[in-house]
């Protein structure tokens, strides 16, 4: 299956500053590695999202505040909209930079809806925390929800899967009462991690009751437990919902080295997850699949995971060693050693005293999720 790949140099303008964890350097490293691997992805540069596009999910007052702040004239009420905070500091050109990411994800949805593409990989985006009237968690505009809303307006049933380590609260909230959008989020429990939401009892409301599914995982969840939960819950939910399109946020911050979270996945687990996702889309959506990036704050791991995603999504072989020239260049730029192989060492183990307790708790959570939702599906 051919894959349309979307990217733009403008994505790197989404830049909160050199000390902020959501760094555009991740994208620069990713694109540089793909070039050094001599991978021809035939990338398409998408247009910016329009104001009308943004307003399909965001309030006009919020958008006007972003525009004003972006142009150097922030209003007195900007903090009410989540702007000018440590998570979402204001920078010149913020509105246009955010629109570029939304435009990419929306363009992917448009290509799928118009039959011009079946699988689309958007090498950016995934800003899943942005709410109708609130910037949050490094996210200004919610590109995922704009794309989902476009598919909904075209009459499509959409399943949204979020494997970022943080709960996909913005996407959930923006579609919480829509019976034709299924949101699934596997994340570290909000008892321990931002944004503090995503309990099993958040199941949708009104006509959308039963179409929000959350699996809050214990800190220090390892590969076997994560995959067990995924395989128990996600295929069952997708099969029962019968979507026409899947949209997936592929955050890389559940990796064991990520500094902002506590899950213990490795690159091998991510490759398995990507294979599962492709199979689910093929089996239930005639292959229609829109993939975005997301969180990921340990540069080395994040770039390797997203490279795996790009290679798997486009059918390219998976190399073992990374190019020496790329490693040398980025070692000098970052001032740190990098993993010389695309995959983590296969024998990586963790000494977790509560391993069995964590496994059992995650099983209980996955069972409870299905107990709550199954009666609403039949």
N, C-alpha and C positions, 0 to 999 in steps of 0.2 A: 504494500500500500504506500502510495506517495504521500508525503507530508509537506504542507506549506509552512515555512518558517518565517516568522516576522521579527524584525529588529530595526532599530533606528539609532543613530548617534545621539539623537535628542534624548533618549532614555537616560543618558548619563548626566543630563542637566538637572535631573531630580536629585539634588545634592544638598543635604542639610549641614554640610561642613565637615572638615577633616576629623573631628572628634566624635562624630555621630556614627552609631553602629550600622545604620542603613546606608552603606557606602556604595557609590557608583563604581568604585574600583572593582567590585565583584564582577560587574558586567564587562569591564575592560579586560580583566583577567580571563574571563570566560571566552570572549570573542578572540582574544589573542591565542588562547590554547587551541581553540577550534581551527584557527588559521595555521598554527604550527603543526597540527595533526593532519593538515592538508585535506580537511573535510569540506567538500563543496555542498553547501546547504541551499544555494540559489535563493538567498534571502530576499524578502519583499519588505520595502519600507512603507509602513502604513501612514495614513494622514492623521492629523490632530483630530481629536473629538471636538465637536461643536458645542456651543452653549446648550442648544436643544438636546443634544445627546446627554450631557451631564444632568440636565434637569429631569430626565426620565426617572432618576432615583434620588437626586439631591434637591433640597429646598432652595428657592431662588435667593433668599436672603443670605444663606450660607455661601452660595457661589459668588454673589456680589462681594461678600466679605473677603473671600479668597482672592478675588481679582484685585480688590483695593490693597490688600496686604502685599500681594505680589508686585504691585506697581509702586510700592513705597509709601502708601498712605493708609496704613492700618487704622481701623476704627477703634473706638474706645471699648467696644464690646467683643473684640476679637477672641478673648479668652473664653467667652461663652460658647464659641464655636470650635474650641480646641486648638486654636492657632496661637503661635507665640509661646508655646510650652517647651519643656525640655525634649519631649518626644517629637513634637512638630514645630520646630523653630521656623520662623519666616525667612525666606531668602528671595532675592530678586529673580523674577521669572518663574516663581513657583507654580502659578496657575498654568502657564503654557507647558511647563515640564510635566505636570500632573496630567494635563490633557493629552500629551504625547503617549503616556502609558495607557490611558483609557482608550485612546484612538487605536492602539495596537490590538488590545483585547477585543474591542468592539469590531474591528475589521476582521478579526478571526471569526467571530460569530457571524458576521455578514457573509463571509465566503462560504461558511458551512451552510447557512440558510439558503444561499443562492445556488447551491450545488456546485460551486467552483472548487471546493475542497472538502475532504472528508475528515482528515486529521490535520489540526493546526497546532503548531508550537509557537507560542508567544514568548520570546526571550526577554521578558520583562514583566511588569505588572504583578498581580497577586496581592493588591492592597486591600485585604479583607477586613480590616478594622474600621474603615471609614463608614460613618453613619449618615442618615439623611441630612442632619444639621450639625454634624460634628466630625472634625478631623481627629484621628486617634491612632495611637500605636504606630507612628511613622507613616500613616496613610492619610492623604488629603482627599482624593476622590476614589470611589470604589469602582475600579475598572471591571471587576468580576460581575458586580450587580448590573452595571450598565449593559454588559454583554448578555447576561441572563435575561434582562428585561427585553432586550431586542429580540431574543429568541422566543420569549413569551408572547410578545406583540405579534409575532409571526405565527402564533398558535402552537408552538412546540412545548412538549413536556420536557423539563430539564432536571437532570440530577447533578447536583454540585457536591463534589468530594474535596475535602480539605485535609491534607496530611501535614500541614504546618504544625509545629509544636504548640502554637498558641491557638486558642479557640477562634474560629471564624465568626466572630460575633456580629460584624457589620453585615455580611452577606445573609446570615440567619435573620437578623432583625428586618432587613429590607424586603424579605420574602416570607415573613413569618406566617402570614395569613393566606398565602397563595397555595391552593391545593395542587397546582401543576408544577411546583418547584420543590424538589426534595433536597434538603441540605444535610450533609453528613460530615461531621467533624470528629476526627481522632486527634486528641490533644492531651498535653499534660494537664492534670486536674487544676481547675481554677482556685482550688484551696491553696495552691502553692505558687501560681503563676498568673501573670497578666493574661487576659483582662478580668479574670475572676469570675467568668461565666462559663456556660457550657455544661450544665449538670444534666443528668439523665432525664430530669423532669421538664426540661425545655423541649417541648414536643410540637410546637406550633399552636396557633389559636384560630378560632372561628372555622372557616372552611379549610384552613390549612392545618388543623389539628391532625397530628400523625405524620406530618411531612418534615419535621425537624428531628434529627437524630444525632445525639451527642454521646461520645465515648470518652469520658475523662479518665486518663490513665495515671497510675501511680508514678511518682518520681522514681528514677532508676529502673524503669521498665526496659527490659532487654529485648533482643531480636525475637526470641522464640515466643515470648508473651505478646509482643506487638502483632506479629504475624498471626498468632492464634486468634486474637480479638478481631483483626481485620477479616480473616477468613470466616469467622463465625457470623459477622454482622453485615459487612458491606455487600457481598454477592446476594445475600438473602434480601436485603433492602432494595437493591437495584432490580432484582428479578421481580419483586412484588410491585414496585412502582411503575415499571415498564416505561422508562424514559425514551425520548427520541434523540436526545443529545446529552453527552456528559461534558461537564466543565470541571476541571481539576486544578486546584492550587497546589503546586509542588514545592512548598517550603522545604528547606534543607536543614532547619534548625533543630530537628530531633536527633541529629548526629551527636555522638557521645562527646565530641570536643567543643560543642557550641557553648559559648560563655553565658548565654541568656536563658538556658533551660537545663533540664535534668534527665532527659531520656537518653538511652544508650544504644541508638541504632548505628549501624555502620553502612558502608557503601554497598555491601552485598545485600543487605535488607532492602535498601532503596532500589536496587536493580530488580529484586523480586517484586516489590510493590509496583514498579513501572510495568513489568510483565503482566501482573494481575489487572492493572488498569486498562492496558491495551486489550486484554482478553474480554473484560467486561464490556467495553465499548463495542468490540466486534460482535459479541454474543447478543447484546441487547439494544444497541443503537445503530446497527449497520455500519459500525466503525466511526460514527460521528463523534468527534472528541476534540475539545479545545483545552490545551494545557498552558498554564502560565507558571512563572517563577513565584517567589514569595520571600519569606524570611530565610535567614542563614547568615550567621555573624562570625563564624570562624572561616576566614578567607579560603584557606587550603581545602578544607572539607567541602565547603559550599560549592566552590568552582568544580571540584571533581564530581560531585553529585549531579550538578546541572549539565556537565559534559556527558556523563552517563545518560542522562535523560535525552539530550540532543542526539547522541549516537543511536540509542535504542529507538527513539521515535522515528528516526529517518533511515533505519535499517543498515547503519554502518557498523563495521566490526569494532569490537571493544579491544583496544590495545592494552598491553601490560604496562610497559614503561612509558613515562611522559618524556617529551623532547628535552634534551639537555639544554638547548638554547633557551627554551621557555623557562625551565627551572632556574637557570643562572640569572636570567633577567629579573625574574620576580623575587628571587632570593635577595638580590641587591636592592630592589625597590622597597621591599617590605622589611628587610633587615632580619629575616628569619628563615630557617630551613623549611623546605616544603617536602611533602611526601613524594617520592620519585615515581610512584606507580599510581594508576588511576584508581585502583581499589585499595582499601585498607588491607593490612595483613590479615589473612584468613583465620589465624589462630589467636586473634585478640580476645582476651577474656577479662572479666571484671569480678572483683571480690566483693560481692554484695551479700551481706549477712541475711537480709530479708528476702532473698531471691524467691523462695517458694511462697512466702506470704504475699509478695507483690503479684506473682503469677495468679494466685487464687483470688486476690481482690479484683484483678482485671477481668478474670473469668466471671466473677459475680456481677460486675458492672455490665459486661456484655450481655449476660443473661437477663439482667433487669431491663436493659434497653429494649430487648425483644419482647419481654413480658408486657411492658408498657405500650408498645406500639402495635403488636400483632393484633389485638382486638379491634384496632382502628382501621386495619387493612382488609378485614374480611367482613 
